[in-house]
Amino acid sequence: MERLEEVPLEVLRQRESKWLDMLNNWDKWMAKKHKKIRLRCQKGIPPSLRGRAWQYLSGGKVKLQQNPGKFDELDMSPGDPKWLDVIERDLHRQFPFHEMFVSRGGHGQQDLFRVLKAYTLYRPEEGYCQAQAPIAAVLLMHMPAEQAFWCLVQICEKYLPGYYSEKLEAIQLDGEILFSLLQKVSPVAHKHLSRQKIDPLLYMTEWFMCAFSRTLPWSSVLRVWDMFFCEGVKIIFRVGLVLLKHALGSPEKVKACQGQYETIERLRSLSPKIMQEAFLVQEGQLGGTCVTSFYT
């Protein structure tokens, strides 16, 4: 399974032309060839078209068309000071080494503020959740603020509904589902976490709420998001199961994690090998059957 940056240039050009054809005839492709779209997302979306493809896959483009001027209206509104202060404090924490977000008050941080503020006005009953900031930042690296806002809306409402509400009920439920799926995928890891009485929320909350944007190397984040926008939350489950299985799935690995602290540390500092994009895609597809059957 190749890494996207290792794809020969002529192959990348071929993929770009195939994606351009899909994007220019999107409704036809979605109606008749959804499986083909899925396979192309698994191979990785060409970087030059990724932002546009994410908007189409997520339905963010349709949302924008259905709500002309809505983002501008939200953007011009003052916003609730309660949320504005919290958002302001979080801006510099998002990808601080990326050129877009490196300077305080730079255009990247300004756009991030605009998108997050707009969401608090769009869904005042939800407000702002810290995990939305890295999600919005990744989107802004690929598209302008208005498009990023509507993709964020789709992630919060369609892909990960309830994840960012105050009580975190949806994430708790998905933590329990992840843990029960782990029993099938890696009984050794499941038994160890059970014995240590480690609540899934202690290791999977950031993985799931940030869609791995704060966990995996950058090339892996992009590859996971390509598939996530096409196939939904089951991709997040698959990646989580791969990480758990390969971090704690053998007697030797478990032996090295005698207590709760050591186990959680192991899951916070994962081996680079198991986070590589090719490894995750390959292992995720092999281990995806139980997740697929659960979600379809």
N, C-alpha and C positions, 0 to 999 in steps of 0.2 A: 504494500500500500504506500503510494508515494506521498511525500510532503508537497504542498502546493508550490513552495518556492523552488523545488527541485524539478518541476515540470518543464520539459524543454519548451523553448519559446514558440516553436511552430505549433506544438500541441496546445499551448495556452491561447494562441491566436485562433486556432480552430474552435476551442471552447468558447472564446469570446463571440465568435460569429454565430455559434449555436445559441448562446444565451441572448444575443441581440435579436435573433429570429424569434425566440420564445417571448421576450419582453415586448416585442412589437406586435405579437399576436397572442397576447396573454390569455384572453378569455377562451380562445380556441384550445390552447394547450391545457388550461385548467380543466376544461370540460372533457377532453378526450385522452390526454396523455399525462395524467397526474403521476403515474409510476415513473415515467421518464424524467419528470421534473425532480422527483425524489432522488433518483440515481445520480442526476447531475449535481444536486445539492450535496450528496454524500462525497462526490469527487472534489468538492470545493468550488465556490463561485469565483470566477475571475475577479481579481482585486479591482479592476477598473469599473466593474459593473455591480459590485457588491451592494453599495448603498441603494441603487435603484432596485435591485432584485429583492432586498430586504423589505422595501416599501411595498412591492407587489405581493410578495409571499405573505406578509403580515396582514395585508388589508389596510395598511396605513394610508396608501395612496387613495383608496376608495373613500376612506373616512375624511381625508382632506377635501376631496371633490364634493362630498356630501355636506361639508361644513365650511363653505367659502367665507373667509374673513373672520372666522371664529378665533383662530389663534391670535390674530392682530388685536381683536377685541380684548382677549384675556391679557395679552402682552401690555396693553395700554392701561389696564386696571391696576390700582395700587397694590392689592393683595393684603393678606392678613399679617400684621406685624409679628404675630406669634410664630408663623412659619418662616417669614422672611429672615429673621435672625438666625434660626436653626440652619436654613439653607446656606446663608452667607458663611457661616462657620465651617460648613462642609466642603465648600468649593475647592479650597486649596489641597484637599486630601485626595482628590480624584486624579489618578495618573499624573503625579506631580513632575515626572521626568518627560512627559510627552510635550512636544513643542506647543501644542494647542493650549495646554493648561498650566504651563510653567510660570507665567507671570500673573501676579495678582491684578485683577482688573483688566486682564488681556481679553481678547475677543472670545476665546474659548470659555473662560470662566463666566464672562457676561452672558453668552448664549446658554450655558448650563443653568445659570440663575434664571434666565427667562423661561426656559422649558420647565424647570421644576416649579417655579412660581405659578406658571400657567396651569399646571396640573392641580395645584392646591385650589385654584379657582374653579377649575372644571369639575373637580370632585371634592367639594369642601368638606363633605362628611368623612372623607378619607384623609385629606390633608397631605402631609409629606412624611415619607419614611426614608431613613438614611440609605437603605439598600437601593433606592431608586436612582441615587446620584451616579454610581458607576454604570448602571444600565444606560442612563441618559448620556453619559460621557462617551460610551462606546458608540452610541447612535450618532452623536455629533461629530465623531471622527469620520463618519461616512456620508453625512447629509446635512443640509441646512437646518436651522432651528425649527421651522414650521413642520417640516417632514419628520424631524426627530421627535417632535411633540406627539404627532399622531401615531408614530410607531410605538412610543412609550405608552400611549393610551391602549393600544392593542395588546401590548405585553401585560399591562396591569389588568385588563378586563377580559381578554380572550385566552391568553397563554397561561398566565399565573393568577387567575382570579382569586381575590381574598388574601393574597400573600402580603400585601402592604397595608392591610387594615390593622387597627390598633391591637386587636386581640390575638392576631396571628393564628387563628383557628385553622386556616387552610394549610399553613406550613406544618402545623402539628400533625394534622391528618396525613399529609404526604410523608412526614417523617416516619409515622407508623407503617405506612404502605411500603416505603423503602426498606424498612427493617424486616417486614414479613417477606418481601421479595428476596432479600439477602439470604434467607434460610434456604431457598432453592438454589441460588447462585453460588453461595459459599457457606456451607454449614459450619465450617471452622471459624470463620469470621463472626458469624451470627452467634455461635455459642460463646465465643470470647466476650463479645460486647454485652451479651445477656448476663454472663457471669460477673462482669465488672459493673453491671447495672448503670451503663452509660446511656443516657437519654439521647435518641437520634438528634434532637435539637442542638446538642452540644457540638456536633460535627457537621451536620448537613444544612444548617440555617443559612450560613453565608454562601455555601455552594449553590443552593437552590434560589435564594432570594436575589443573588447577584448573577445568576446564570453562569457561574464559574469565572466571571470576569476578574475576580480578585484572587483566583486560585491557580489557574492554569497559565502556562506560557502563552504569549500573544498569538502565535500561529495556531495553537490549539483552541484558544477562545474563539477565533474567527471561524474555524472549521466546525466547532460545536454549534455556534450561532447559525451558520448556514443551514445545518440540519434541523436545529431547533425551530427556526422560522418556517421550515417546510413541514415538519412532523409533530411539532408541539412538545409538551412537557415530558413525554416519554423519553426524549433524547437526554434530558437532564437526569432522569432516573437511570438510564443506561450508563451514563458517565459516572454517576455516583456509585453504582454497583461495581463498575470496573475498578475504581479507585479503592473501594473497601475490600474487594476480593484480593487485589494484588498488594495491598498494604498489610492485610491481616489474615490472608487466606491459607497460610501454611503453619504447621506446628512450630517451625523455627521462628517465624515472624511473631507468632503469638508469645513464644517463650521470651522474646526480647522485650515484651510489653507486659510486665508483671502486674502493674497497677493501673488505676484509672488515669493518673497523670501521664505515665509513659505512653498509654494507648492514645490519649487525646493529642499528645505531642507528635506521635507518629502520623496521625491524620492531619495535623497542621503543617508538618514539614514532609511532604510526600516525596518519594523518589522521583527525580526528573524523568527516568525511563518510562514510568507508567503514565506520565502526563504528556508524552509526545503525541502529536496529532495522529500519526499513522497508527500507533499502538491503540489509542482510544477508539478510533474508527473501526479498526479490525476487531478488537475485543468487544466493543459495544454492539457490533452487528452479530457476533457469535452469541453474546449473552442477552441479546435483545428479545428472544422469543417470549420469555415469561412476562416481560414488561408489555410487549405488544399484545399478548393475549389478555392481559389485565385491562389495557386501555382501548381495545377495539371490540 
